[in-house]
Amino acid sequence: MKSRSMEEHRKNSPRSIKVGVITLSDSKYQDFLRGKTDTDLSGNLLKDSLGDVHQVLDYRIIPDDSQKLTSTLDVMKGEGAEVIVTTGGTGIGSRDITIETLKPLFGKELSGFGEIFRYESYKELGTGAILSRATAGVYGSTLIFALPGSPNAVKLGLKIIKPELGHLVRHLKE
């Protein structure tokens, strides 16, 4: 059963959102320094898919570095990004720093996003979904989604995120 108030909120939500995209990957960053951006399948997928409906203000490929992530988020916020989507750095390896960097920044966490992401991943992958640390939260007045680095994970994340972006930003601005 659909909620009438939620449908009304969606109808009265912004249609186009200002978005930033960040890929965290040491190897993709090295490729980028060599002038190769076509290897960033997940970042390009985010940029292209979100750009179909929304305004992508900025797209960056950065190494797995906490300070670099924080400064890049701040730059994108300063450019007016209402939503920033990251891909990569969410695993359990020693270089995976995305979640540890973001969680202390969040004034509010959207735990439902990670729960739905893991549930949908479980339906596709089985118990390997426990490796996912996808999360979302509010940093200042900007909504941030952290997705794993695989293109399939990005596609799943987009399936969850895209229909709600305007609705989420509407509530964020209240």
TORLUM-395731 format. One record per residue (C-alpha): x, y, z; chain; residue number from 1. Coordinates in steps of 0.2 Angstrom, whole numbers. Each point is the difference from the previous one (the first is absolute). Layout:
N
<atom <X, Y, Z>, 'A', NUM> ...
//
This chain:
174
<atom <0, 0, 0>, 'A', 1> <atom <7, 17, -5>, 'A', 2> <atom <0, 15, 12>, 'A', 3> <atom <-10, 14, -7>, 'A', 4> <atom <11, 13, 9>, 'A', 5> <atom <16, -8, -7>, 'A', 6> <atom <-7, 1, -17>, 'A', 7> <atom <-5, 18, 2>, 'A', 8> <atom <17, 4, 7>, 'A', 9> <atom <8, -8, -16>, 'A', 10> <atom <-12, 9, -11>, 'A', 11> <atom <6, 17, 8>, 'A', 12> <atom <18, -4, 0>, 'A', 13> <atom <14, 7, -11>, 'A', 14> <atom <2, -9, -16>, 'A', 15> <atom <18, 5, -3>, 'A', 16> <atom <13, -2, 14>, 'A', 17> <atom <18, 7, 0>, 'A', 18> <atom <11, -15, 2>, 'A', 19> <atom <19, -4, 3>, 'A', 20> <atom <8, -17, -4>, 'A', 21> <atom <16, -7, 8>, 'A', 22> <atom <9, -16, -4>, 'A', 23> <atom <12, -6, 13>, 'A', 24> <atom <13, -11, -7>, 'A', 25> <atom <19, 0, 1>, 'A', 26> <atom <1, -10, -17>, 'A', 27> <atom <-13, 11, -9>, 'A', 28> <atom <9, 16, 7>, 'A', 29> <atom <16, -7, -8>, 'A', 30> <atom <-9, -3, -16>, 'A', 31> <atom <-7, 18, 1>, 'A', 32> <atom <17, 7, 2>, 'A', 33> <atom <5, -9, -16>, 'A', 34> <atom <-14, 8, -9>, 'A', 35> <atom <-12, -15, 0>, 'A', 36> <atom <-17, 3, 7>, 'A', 37> <atom <-9, -13, -9>, 'A', 38> <atom <6, -14, 12>, 'A', 39> <atom <-12, 8, 14>, 'A', 40> <atom <-15, -10, -5>, 'A', 41> <atom <-10, 3, 16>, 'A', 42> <atom <4, 19, 1>, 'A', 43> <atom <-5, 2, -19>, 'A', 44> <atom <-16, -10, 3>, 'A', 45> <atom <-5, 12, 15>, 'A', 46> <atom <5, 15, -10>, 'A', 47> <atom <-10, -5, -16>, 'A', 48> <atom <-15, -7, 9>, 'A', 49> <atom <-2, 14, 12>, 'A', 50> <atom <3, 13, -14>, 'A', 51> <atom <-15, -7, -9>, 'A', 52> <atom <-11, 9, 12>, 'A', 53> <atom <11, 10, 12>, 'A', 54> <atom <14, 13, -2>, 'A', 55> <atom <17, -8, 3>, 'A', 56> <atom <10, 15, 7>, 'A', 57> <atom <16, -10, 3>, 'A', 58> <atom <8, -17, -3>, 'A', 59> <atom <17, -5, 8>, 'A', 60> <atom <11, -15, 1>, 'A', 61> <atom <10, 0, 16>, 'A', 62> <atom <11, -12, 9>, 'A', 63> <atom <-6, -9, 16>, 'A', 64> <atom <5, 14, 11>, 'A', 65> <atom <-10, 7, 15>, 'A', 66> <atom <6, 18, -1>, 'A', 67> <atom <-2, 0, -19>, 'A', 68> <atom <-18, -7, 2>, 'A', 69> <atom <-5, 13, 13>, 'A', 70> <atom <8, 15, -10>, 'A', 71> <atom <-9, -6, -16>, 'A', 72> <atom <-17, -1, 9>, 'A', 73> <atom <3, 18, 6>, 'A', 74> <atom <4, 6, -18>, 'A', 75> <atom <-15, -8, -7>, 'A', 76> <atom <-11, 7, 14>, 'A', 77> <atom <7, 17, -3>, 'A', 78> <atom <-5, -2, -19>, 'A', 79> <atom <-18, -3, 6>, 'A', 80> <atom <-1, -19, -1>, 'A', 81> <atom <-16, -5, 9>, 'A', 82> <atom <4, -18, -2>, 'A', 83> <atom <17, -9, -1>, 'A', 84> <atom <2, -18, -5>, 'A', 85> <atom <16, -9, 3>, 'A', 86> <atom <6, -17, -7>, 'A', 87> <atom <14, -11, 7>, 'A', 88> <atom <9, -1, 16>, 'A', 89> <atom <-14, -8, 9>, 'A', 90> <atom <8, -18, 2>, 'A', 91> <atom <9, -7, 15>, 'A', 92> <atom <17, 1, -7>, 'A', 93> <atom <13, 11, 8>, 'A', 94> <atom <-1, 14, -13>, 'A', 95> <atom <-19, 1, 1>, 'A', 96> <atom <-3, 16, 9>, 'A', 97> <atom <-16, 7, -7>, 'A', 98> <atom <-12, -6, 14>, 'A', 99> <atom <12, 5, 14>, 'A', 100> <atom <2, 17, -7>, 'A', 101> <atom <-18, 4, -4>, 'A', 102> <atom <-9, -7, 16>, 'A', 103> <atom <8, 13, 12>, 'A', 104> <atom <-5, 14, -12>, 'A', 105> <atom <-19, -5, -1>, 'A', 106> <atom <-11, 10, 11>, 'A', 107> <atom <-14, -12, -4>, 'A', 108> <atom <2, -18, -8>, 'A', 109> <atom <-12, -7, -12>, 'A', 110> <atom <2, -18, 7>, 'A', 111> <atom <-15, -6, -11>, 'A', 112> <atom <10, 3, -16>, 'A', 113> <atom <14, -13, 6>, 'A', 114> <atom <-14, -12, 6>, 'A', 115> <atom <-9, 0, -16>, 'A', 116> <atom <16, -1, -10>, 'A', 117> <atom <6, -15, 10>, 'A', 118> <atom <-17, -8, -2>, 'A', 119> <atom <0, 2, -19>, 'A', 120> <atom <18, -6, -1>, 'A', 121> <atom <-5, -15, 11>, 'A', 122> <atom <-14, -5, -13>, 'A', 123> <atom <13, 1, -14>, 'A', 124> <atom <16, -6, 8>, 'A', 125> <atom <-5, -10, 16>, 'A', 126> <atom <10, 1, 16>, 'A', 127> <atom <15, 9, -8>, 'A', 128> <atom <-11, 16, 2>, 'A', 129> <atom <6, 1, 18>, 'A', 130> <atom <16, 8, -8>, 'A', 131> <atom <-10, 15, -5>, 'A', 132> <atom <3, 16, 10>, 'A', 133> <atom <-10, 11, -11>, 'A', 134> <atom <-7, 15, 10>, 'A', 135> <atom <-8, 17, -2>, 'A', 136> <atom <-1, 15, 11>, 'A', 137> <atom <-1, 19, 1>, 'A', 138> <atom <15, 10, 1>, 'A', 139> <atom <-4, 18, 4>, 'A', 140> <atom <-14, 4, -13>, 'A', 141> <atom <6, -14, -13>, 'A', 142> <atom <-6, -17, -1>, 'A', 143> <atom <14, -13, -3>, 'A', 144> <atom <-2, -18, -7>, 'A', 145> <atom <15, -12, 2>, 'A', 146> <atom <-1, -14, -13>, 'A', 147> <atom <12, -15, -2>, 'A', 148> <atom <12, 1, -15>, 'A', 149> <atom <-7, -13, -12>, 'A', 150> <atom <-11, 5, -14>, 'A', 151> <atom <-14, -12, 5>, 'A', 152> <atom <0, 7, 17>, 'A', 153> <atom <-2, 18, -7>, 'A', 154> <atom <-14, -6, -11>, 'A', 155> <atom <-9, -7, 15>, 'A', 156> <atom <4, 16, 10>, 'A', 157> <atom <-7, 11, -14>, 'A', 158> <atom <-16, -11, -1>, 'A', 159> <atom <-3, 5, 18>, 'A', 160> <atom <6, 18, 0>, 'A', 161> <atom <-6, 7, -16>, 'A', 162> <atom <-19, -1, 3>, 'A', 163> <atom <2, 9, 17>, 'A', 164> <atom <13, 13, -3>, 'A', 165> <atom <-12, 15, -2>, 'A', 166> <atom <-11, -6, 15>, 'A', 167> <atom <16, -2, 11>, 'A', 168> <atom <6, 18, -5>, 'A', 169> <atom <-17, 7, 3>, 'A', 170> <atom <0, -7, 18>, 'A', 171> <atom <19, 5, 2>, 'A', 172> <atom <-5, 19, -3>, 'A', 173> <atom <-14, 0, 12>, 'A', 174> 
//
